[in-house]
């Protein structure tokens, strides 16, 4: 089962100064999920 993106956790990490961009950024898992969904819907 795929892990759901946790927006509350992401906000907390951003408040603590975590990066939001880049391969290891806070938003990377969300971008990956959206990309995979788009690919699945376009097949």
Secondary structure, 3 states (H helix, E strand, C coil): CCCCCCHHHHHHHHHCCCCCCCCCCCCHHHHHHHHHHHHHHCC
